[in-house]
């Protein structure tokens, strides 16, 4: 009997990651991966962003990033997507990146 093979390039895989920023809030990332790229990203948690549309900008900026991106690269993508007037309460671009990286890693461990 042949062994089942893993999906190529994590096609159709889903991951969940969480990160509690020291002195801050919980950041949760749910990702869908297709052919080695983040096909869909949903960041949530008990933090606050102003304006509310900033969360959509974060999710959109992360979609399309390669699953080989490290936390520094992901944080830079998040930071670049946010206009200067955005206020982040209880989180940072780095915290979002850690949660997303953990979600990616969860798909690779599955």
N, C-alpha and C positions, 0 to 999 in steps of 0.2 A: 504494500500500500504506500503510495507516495505521500510525502509530508505536504501540508498546506503551505503555500508560500505567502510571504507578507505582501501587501499591496505595494506596487511599484511607486517609489517616491512618496509614500504616505498618501496616495490618492484616496480621497474620501474619509480621511481620518479626522477625529475630533479630539480636542484636548481641553483640559480645565486646569487653570493654575491660580494660586492665591498668594498674596504677599501682604503682610502687615508691616507697614513702614514704621520703623522705630520712632516713637513719639507721634505717630500719625494714625492714619486710618487703614482699613482693609481694602485692598484692590483685588478684584477678581477678573480673570480673563478667560473667555471661552473662545476657542478658535476652531475653524475648519480648515483643513489643509488639503490642497489638490496639487499634485505633481510638484511637491517641494516648495510650494508658496502658500502664504496665508490667503486663503480664498475668502474667508469671512472672519471678522474679529468683533467681539462684543465685550467691551470693558465695562465693569460695574463695580459697586462697592458702597461703603458707607461714607464716602467723601463728598465734597461739594466742588462744583466748577461754576464759574460765572464767565460768560453767559452759558446757558444750558447747551447751546449748539456746539460748544467746544468738545463735548463727548463724541458727537458725530464726526467732527474733524479728526479726532484721535483714531477712531475706528477706521475711517476711510484712509487715513495715512498709513496705517499698519497693514491694511489689506494689500496684497500684492508683494509684500516683503518676503524674501527667501527664508526658509526655515533654518538656514545656516547662519543667519544674522545673530551676532552676540548682543548682550544687553546694552553695550555702549552704542552700537549702531541703531538698535530699536529706540533707545532713549533720544538719540539725535533726530530720528524721524518724527517722534512725538513732539519734541520741542519745536522743530521746524514747522509743524502743522498748526501751531498755536500762535495767533496774533499776540502782540505785546500786551493788549488790554485784558487778556484772559487771566483770571485769578483761580489758582488751585489751592484748595483748603484741605489739608490733611494728606495730600499726595504730592508726588513729583513725577516728572517724566521718567526718572530712573526707576521709581516704584512701579509704574505702569510697565516698563520694559522687563523688570524682573518677573512680574505676574505673567506676561505674555511668553517670556522664555520658558517659564515653568510649564505653561500650557503646551508649548511645542515639545518640550522634553517628555511630557506625559504621553504624547502620541507615540514618541519613539520608544518608550518603555513598554507600551502595550503590545 
